[in-house]
Amino acid sequence: MNLAWILLFLPLAVAAVCQLVLRKSAIVPLVSTASAVATLVISFLLLGKTGIHSFNWATIGDFNLQIGIQLDRLSTGMMIVVTGVGTLVHIFSLAYMKDDEGKARYFTGLSLFMFSMTGIVLANNFIMTFIFWELVGLSSYLLIGHWYQKDSAADAAKKAFLCNRVGDFGFMIGILMLWGITGTLAFSDMEVPAAVSTATLSAAVLCIFCGAIGKSAQLPLHVWLPDAMEGPTPVSALIHAATMVAAGVYMLFRVQLSLGTEVFEGLQASAIIAWTGGITALVAALMAIQQDDIKRVLAYSTLSQLGYMVMAVGLVAGEAGMFHLFTHAWFKALLFLGSGAVIHACHHEQDIWKMGGLLKKMPITGITFFLGFAALIAVPFTSGFFSKELILEAAHEKQPILFWIAAFVAVLTPFYMTRLFVVAFLGKAKSANADHAHEVSPLMFVPLVILAVLAVVGGYGFVNSFAPAAPGHAGEFHLNFLFWVSAIALVVGAGAGFILYAGKDKDPLSIPLLKNRFYIDGFYDNYIVRYFQDAFAAIVHFFDEFLINGLLVGGLSRGAASTGNLFRKLQSGQLQGYAFSFGLGVILVIYFTVFL
């Protein structure tokens, strides 16, 4: 258990040393990377360990606030994902951020993020989860806004922070409601009394789900994730492919296990969660069809795949959702880091229509990107195929409409990913930047090769034994109805994408509704945000002008001035006036003395 505490606090200690002692030293990236490697080693040493260890942090009356660690297959498997992807991102960043003036600050932020995410995974109670949940929000804000000199990066960081605060408010209410219902905040001790109505428990679970809507970027709080691509590309791979956005799915599954699958399945909240995930998967996939920025295509793909995972948890098939989280972590981290290599080689060009021919220019990056692309679109026998099939199977058994929505998403995914690969990697170079591109250094392509191997084999037993809560039949292959649905979806989507985009220099499709992301962002910016700001500004103006200036500051100052004017008039300098005042005073003294 001592190793678990070291695993938790090592990244925090490194972040503190980097910020307070080393600061802008050239060894900060190396120290941060070494700590990431150490946490990965410790995570492997903890595999198979179980147990709960906690200590009292604060005592308020009869209530003890605890900080504790819970080791089980779910937490130790998830730590392999967090530290594995984190280590490869650190190594990749050594080359990607080599010339960045703020690289020391960047690596300090990575260490702080690793500490925050580790705390969420290892927490044994809701209070600890919420503390680290907020620290993840802070860490992501710092990393997304790393290039704060750019208005777009600063705005993206604020957008991510505020969207998560909205979801976290509901999350906090849900935690308090579950505490009131179960009498405990510890995951292992939660028991729902028979007297509690399903409506009350559903309301608590839905409030908890609000936190997942924010962190895992589900509708309607999905708008922060694509804008978060303004941060350095390795940040996208770390936060927005495998860890932070997966925290919501992980937390939901932990709640499902704590309450019991039978209890969770009987709640109306489970259906709402499943439908939210299914609709998010569909809407995000449609948005991805018309995006031209390579990172934004992958961002909407992440939204869509997260929708699959959330849908699985809502269908009480959380094991399938967590297995897809495990496989998705490897191939999506690969795709994001691969896009980072492409952007780096193309002199920071991100428009796929200004790329082309990169497979010849960058063969290692191109081949590894293709393997990640194959896993994402669920080519048979890749990791993504096995995990996606389990989710489709659960949907087919429990909610046929959601199954067909998921199957349609399985058509859209190969379509937009084939579009990306064909336009960016095949054909001829479409710009001077693409024509002059060259393969990246080993520090960047070695992590791609490792992730490419995991993207292919991550669904098989000898690897998915590390997966958090992987179903017993994960990695098995069955030639059945679901296989043929998936195969047809793959062929139709990829075939349509290749036929439509092969050899094209510009997009033959123009669908403004999808290109403008269903105008959801515009609606928020032009109505919700603006009117909220205007209304709030009007309230502040009322308090400032009428209450503070008008009654308090203004009223007191005017009262003092009027009193001063009154007494000033009494000081006229005329003797008869003073004699009159003196006489009036004498009369009043006699009156009050004699008659009162």
N, C-alpha and C positions, 0 to 999 in steps of 0.2 A: 504493500500500500504506500510505502515511502516513495517508490518510483512514480506512483500516480500523482503525488503532491509535487514531485520534481517536474513531472510532465506539465502540470498546471502552471507552476510559478516560474519556470525557467524562461519562457518568452517575456514575461513581465520584467524579470531581473535584467535581461538583455536589453529590453527597450529602455529601462531606466538608466542603465550604464551608457548606452549609446547617446541618450538625450542629455544626461547630466554630466557625464565625464568625458566621453569621446567626442561628442557633438559632431563637428565637421571633419573628423579624422578620416583618413583614407581606409582605415581598417574596419569602419562601421559595417560596410556590406559583407565583409568576410565573417565578422563576429555574428551578425544576424543570420547569415547562411549556415554557419556552423551550428548555431542553436536549433535551426530548423532540422538539420540532419540528426542532431541529438534527440529531438522529440520524436522523429520517425523511428529511430532505433528503440527508444523507450516504448513506443506504441506497439512495436512487434513483440517486445518482451512481455507486455501486458496482455497479449492475446490469450484468450482462454481463462483469464483471471476473473473471479467474481467476488463481490462483497461490497459493503457500504461502510464508509468511515466518515464521521462528521464530528464537529465540535461546536460548542455554543459560541456564537459571535456576540449576541446581546440578549439580555433578559428584561422583559417588560411585564411585571406582575407574574402571572402564571405562563406567559407566552415566551418560549425560547426561540430565538432566531438563530438558525444554524447555517453553517457553511459545510457542505459535505460532498463527497465523491461517491458515485455509484458505478461500479464496474460490472458489466454484463456483456453479452454478445453484441447488443445494440450499440453500447457506448464504445467498446474497444474496436468494433468494426468501423464505426464512424470516425474514430481517431486515425485509423489507417488512411481514410480518405482525406481528412483535413491535413495531416502531417505529410502524407505522400504528395498530394498536389502542392502543398505549401513549399515543400523542399524543392520540387522541380521548378516552381515559379521563382524561388529565390535564385537558383542556379541560372535560369534563363535571364533573370533581371541583371545579373552581374555583367552580362554583355549588353543587354538592351538599354540599361540605364547608365552605362559606363561614362558617357560624356555629359550626363545631366548634372547641373549645378546643385540640385537639391537631392542628390542620391542618398546622402546620409539621413536626411529627414524621411526620405522614401522608405529606406530599409528599417528605420525606427518604427515607422507606421506599420510595416509588415509584421514586425515582432509584436507590436501591440495588438494587431488584429489576430495573430495566432493565439495570443493569450486569451482574448475575448471569446474566440470561437471554441477553444479548448474548454473554457468555463461552461459554455452552453452544453457541450457534449457530455461532460463529466458530472454536471450538477445532479444532485439527488433530490432537489426540492424546487418549488416554484420561485421562491425569493431569490435564490442564487441564480436561477435561470434568468429572471428578469434583470438582475444587476448586470450580468454578462450580455444579455440581450441588448441593453442600452449601450454597453461598451462596444459591441459590434457596430451599432449605429454610429457611434463617435468615430471608430476606426475607419469605417467605410467613408464617412464624410471627409476625413483627412486625406484618404488615399484617392478618392474620386476627384477631390479638389487640389490634388498635388500641384498641378500647373495653375495655381490660383490667379496668375497674371492674366490668363485668358478668361474673359467674361463667361464664355460658354461652360468652362470647367467649374468656375465658382458657382454659377447658376445650377449646374447639374448636381453639385454637392449639396446645395441647399434644398433642391427639389427632392433628392433622395432622403435627406434628413427629415424634412417636413412630412413627406408621405408616410415614412415609417413612424413618425410621432402620432399620426392619426390612427394608424393600426394599433400602435402600442397602448393608446389610451383605452381602447376596447379590451386589449389583452390584460391590462391591469385590473379592469373591472371584472373580467372573467376569473382571474386569479382570486380576487376577494370573494366572488360568488362561490367558487369551488371550496374555498376555505370555510365559508359559512355552511356549505352543504355537508362536507366530509369531516370538518373539524381538524384538518391537517393540511400542511403544504408539502409534505413528503410524498414523492411519487409511489413509494412502496407501501404506504400505509393507507392509501385512499380506499374507502369503502362507502358506497352510496346507501344511506338509510332507506328502508323500504317506504317510509312515509313521504319521501321526496318525490314530487311529480315529475314526469318526463318532460313537461313543458319548462319547468324551472331548470332542470339539468341541461336541456337543450339550449336554453338561453345562455347559461354559463359557458357551454362548449362553443357556441357561436361567438361569444365575446372573446374566448381564447383564440378562436379561428381568425379574428380580426388581426391579431398579431402575425399570424401566418400569411394573411392577405398582404400585409405590408412587407414583411421580410421576403416572402417568396413571390412577390410581385404578381398577385392575382387580380383580376378585375374586381373593383374599379381602381385599385391603387397600383396598377401595373406601370404607370406612366414614367416612373423614376428610372426603371432599369435600362431602357434604350438610351436615355440621356446620360446615364452613368458611363457610357462608352467614351466620354470625354477624358476620363482618367487614363493613365498609362495602360497599354494593352495587357501586361502581366497582371495588373490589378483586376482586369475584366476576367481573366482566367481564374484567379484565386477567389475573388468575391462572388462573381456573378455566374460562375459555371458550376462550382463544386461545393462551396462552403456557406457563405452568408445566405444566399437565396435558398439553399437546401435546409437551412436551420428551421424554417417554418414547417417543412414536411417532417423533419426529424422530431420536432416538438409535438406535432399533431399525433404522430405515431406513438410517442411516449405517453401522451394523454390517453390514447386509445388503450394501450396496455394497462395503464394505471386504473382506469375505470372498468376494464374488462370488455372484451369484444362483444359479448352478448348484450351488455348494457349499452354500449356505443351503437350497436346495430339497431337497437330499438328506439333510438332518438331520431326525431325529425331533422335534427341538425346534421346527421350523417348524409341525408339526401341533399341538403343544401350545399354541403361541402363538396359532394361528388359532382353536382351540376355546376358549381362555380369552377371547379377544375376542368370539366369537360368544355364549358363555353370558353374559358380562357385559352385552352389548347387550340380550339378552332379559330377564335378571333386573332390570336397571335400568329398562327400559321398563315392566315389570309393577309395580315399586314406584311409578313416577311416576303411575300411574292413580289412586292413592288419597291422594296428598299434597295438602294444602290451602294450604300456604305457597307463594306464587308463586315465590319463589327456590328452594325445594326441588324444585318440579316441574322447573324449568330445570336444577337441579343433577343430578337423575337423568337428564334428557334428555342432559346432557353426558356422563355415564357411558356411556349407551347409544351415543351417537355415537362416543365414543372406542373403544368395543368394536368398532364397524364398522372403524375405522382400524387397530386392532391386528389384527383378523381379516385385513384386506387384506395387512398386512405378513407375517403368518404364511402366507398363501396365495402368497407371493412376488409380490404385486401391490402393492409398496410405492408405486409411482407413483400408483396409484389412492388409496391411503391418504393420501398427502401432499397430493394434490389435494383430497380431502375435508377435510383439515386446513385448507387454504387457504380454501375456501368457508365451512366451519363457523366459522372465526374471525370472519368478518364478521357472519354472521347471528346467531351466538350472543352475540357482544359486543353487538349491537343489542338482542337480547332481554333481556339482563341490564341494560343501561343503561336500556332501556325500563321494566323492572320497577322500577329505581331511581327513575325519574321518577314512576311510579305510586305507589310507597311514599312518596316525598317529597310528592306532591300529596295523598295520603290520610292525612297526619299520621302516617307511619311504621306504617301498617296493612299487614300482609303476608298476611292470610287472604283468599283469593279470594272466600270466601262472605260477606265483609263489604265487598265492592266492588260492582261492577255499574254499568252505564250510563256507563262511563268514555269510551267512544268519542265521545259527545256532549260530555262535559265537557272532554276532552283530545283533540281531533281529530288534531293533528299526531302526538302520541305514539301514539294509537290506530292511525292509518294506517301509521306506520312499524313499529309492533309487528306489525301484520297482515302486512306484507311479510316481516319476519323469520320469522314463523310459517309463511308460505307456503313460504319457502326451506327451513325445517327439515323440513316434512312432504313436501318434494320435489314441489311443484306443478310440472308440466311447464314448462320454459323458465326456471325460476329456477335459481340457482347450485347449490343443494342437489340438484336433480333430476339434473344432469349428473354430479356427483361420486358420488352414491349409486348411480347406474346402473352406473358403472364397477366399483364394489365388488361389486354383485350379479352383474355379468357375470363377474368373476373367480371368485366363489363358485360360479356355475352351471357353469363350465368345470372347476373343480378339486375341488370338494367339494359335491355336491348336497344333502347333509343340512344343511350350513351355509347353503346358499342358501335353503332353505325356512325355516330359523330367521330369517335376515335378512329374508325376505319377511314373516314374521309380525311381526317388529319394525316393519316398514314399515306394518303395520296398526295396531299399538299407538301409534306416534308421532303420527299424525294424530288418533287417538282422544283421548289425554290432552291434546294441545295444543289441540284444538277445545274440550274441556271447559274448559281454562283461559281461552281467549279468550271463549267464550260467557258463562261465569259472571262474569268480571271486566269485560268491555268492553261486553257487550250487555245488553238488558233494562233494569231499573230499579235505582236505587241501593239497596243493601241495608243501608246504615248512614249515619249523619250525616257521617262522614268522607268517604265516597264522594260524598255529595250535595253537599258543599262543595268538592269537588276542582276544580282549574282547571289550565289549560295551564301548563307550566313555562317558564322563561325561555329566551331564545335560546342562552345558553351551554350549556344542556342539550339543547335539541331540534335544534340544528344538527348535533352529532355523530350524533344519531339519523337525520337525513335523509341524511347522507353514508353511514352504514353501511347504510341501507335501499337506496340505489342500488347499493352493492356487493353486497348480499344478492341482488339481482335479476340483475345483469349479471356477477357474479364468475365465472360459469362459461363465459363467452364468450372467444374467442381474444384480443381486444384487451385483456382484463384478465388472463386466466389465463396470459398469457405471463410474468407476474411470479411465477406459482405455482411453488413448489419442486417440480421433477420432475413437472410435469403431463404426462400421457400425450399422445401426438401427436394422438389422436382425441378429446381432451377437448372438450366443448362441441358435439359432433356429435349429431344426433338420428336415431334409427332406429325405425321402426314395426315392432317385432318382438315375439317372445314375452315378452322381459323388460319391454318397455314395457307390455304388457297386464297382466302381473303387478303392476307398480308402480301402474298406473292403477286396477286393481281394489282393491288394498290401500289406496290413497288414498281412493277413494270409500267403501269399506266403513268404514274407520276414522273419517274425518271425518263421514260420514253418521250413523254410530252415535253419535258424540259429540254431534252437534247435536240429534238426536232425543231422546237421553236427558237432555240438560242444558238445553235451551232453556226458559226461563221458570221454572226450578227455583230455590227459595230454600234448599234443602239437598240434600246428595248423596243421590240415590236408591240408590246402591250402597254397600254396607258389607261390605268384605272385610278382616277383621282381619289376615289373613296378609300382605296387601300393604300395608295401612296401617302395620303394625308392621315393615315392611321385612324380611319373612321371619324376623323375630326374631333376625337375625344380630347386630345391635348389642347386643341384650339378652344374647345368648349370650356375646359377648366381655366385656361388662361384668360379668356375673354369674358367669362361670366362668373364662374365660381370664385376665382381668385380676385378678379377686379371688383366684383360687387361686395365680396367679403371685406376686401381692403377698404372700399369706399364706405361701407356701413360702419366698419370698425373706426375708420378715420372720423366719420361724422359723430360717433359716440365720444371718441376722445376729444374732438373739437368742442362738443357740448360741455363735457366736464371741465375742459380747460378754460373756455371762455365764460360760461355762465356760472359754474359752481366755484371754480378756483379763482379765476380773475374777477368774476362778477360778485360773488357772495363773500368768499373768504378774503383773498388778497385785496380785491377792489373795494369790497364792502368795508372792511376794517380800515383801509387807508382813507376812504371817503368819510367814515365816521370820525376818525381822528382829525381829519382836516376840518370837518364841520364843528367839532368840539373846540378845536383851536381857534376857529373864526369867532365862535361865541365868546370865549374868554378874552380874545384879542379886542373885541368891541367894548368889553367892560373896562379895559385899560385905556381910557380916553384921555387922561391927563387933566380932566376938569374937576375942580374941588367940589362943586355942588353935586356932581354925579357920585363921587366917593361918599359924600355926606348922606345922600339918599340911600345908597347901598348899605352904609353903616346903620342907619336908622331902621331900614327894613329888616336887617339882621337882628337888631335888638328886639324889635316887635315879635319876630318869629321865635326867638329864644324864650321870651316871656310867655308866649302862647303855649309852646310845647311844655314849659315847666309848670305852669299854673293849671292849664285846662286838660292836659293829657296825662 
